[in-house]
Amino acid sequence: MASTRYDRYSKPAIVFHWAIFVLVALAYLAIEVRGPKGTDSRIFWSNVHFWAGSLVLSLAVLRLLWRLWRGAPPEIESNRVLMFVARVVHVALYLFIFVQPLLGILTINTGGHPVTLAWLNLHITLVGADPLAHDAIKDAHEFIGNLFYWVIGLHAAAAIGHHVVFRDNTLRRMV
């Protein structure tokens, strides 16, 4: 089944989607391989994590503005339950790409430091140090990060399922 121009996402929407995907994957990779505190590896991968998260947030703003301005192609008709689950997952993913980077910035800030983007000499401070808030925000950032391994996996599995099992254009619309 061939996709027409009007049932696909626009090129900018596709670029935003895949760029955010790569940056989220890079942020996850960086946090998993960063190494012990005080090592050069930890410093390098923490900087990669901060950059990836900051870029995710920046692209998320642009992506949302684009979506509000341009809209999205019509939904592919499916089972009502599957359509509901798809909407919930998409809302969760949108919240994730905004909330998770903000929680990361707040974690660093409430720990008494700005988020420093290496090689740019940019320091991001949204709030001051707050040891009580720091622990709660850090826990939320880590919990959401772990939870979204599953949500992102569900999203990817659904896209593959639509392509392989339902043989509809769901996946083709975003490539």
C-alpha positions, 0 to 999 in steps of 0.5 A, a space after each residue: 500500500 503506497 503512502 500519499 503525501 497527505 497520509 505521511 508526516 511532514 519531512 520536518 516532523 520526521 526529522 524531529 522524530 528521528 533526531 529526538 530518537 537518536 538523542 534519547 538513545 545517546 542520553 541513555 547510552 551515556 548514562 549507562 557507560 559513564 563510569 565511576 565518579 571522578 573519572 575522565 570517562 564519567 566527565 565525558 559521558 556526563 557531558 554527552 548526557 547533558 548535551 543530549 538532554 538539552 538538545 532533546 528539550 530544544 527539539 521537543 519545543 520545535 517539534 511541538 510548535 511544528 505539530 501545532 502549526 502543521 498538524 498530523 496526518 489522519 489516524 489510521 483506523 484501527 481497533 478502538 482500544 489500540 487507538 486509545 493506547 496509541 494516544 496514551 503512549 504518544 502523550 506520554 512520549 511528548 511529556 517525556 521529551 519535555 519533563 525528563 530533560 527539565 527534571 535532569 536540569 533541576 536535579 543538577 541545579 538543586 544539587 547546587 550546580 548549573 548544567 554546563 554544556 561543555 565546549 559552549 561555556 553555557 551554564 543553565 540554572 533554573 533554580 537554586 540549591 535545595 537538598 530536600 528537593 534534590 533527592 526527590 527530583 533525582 529519584 523522579 528523573 531516574 524512575 521516569 528514565 527507567 520507566 521509559 525504557 518500557 514505554 519507548 520499547 512499547 512504542 517501537 514494538 507497536 510500530 513494528 507490529 503495525 508493519 508486520 502484523 497489520 500491514 498498514 502504513 503506520 510505520 511508513 508514515 514516519 520514515 
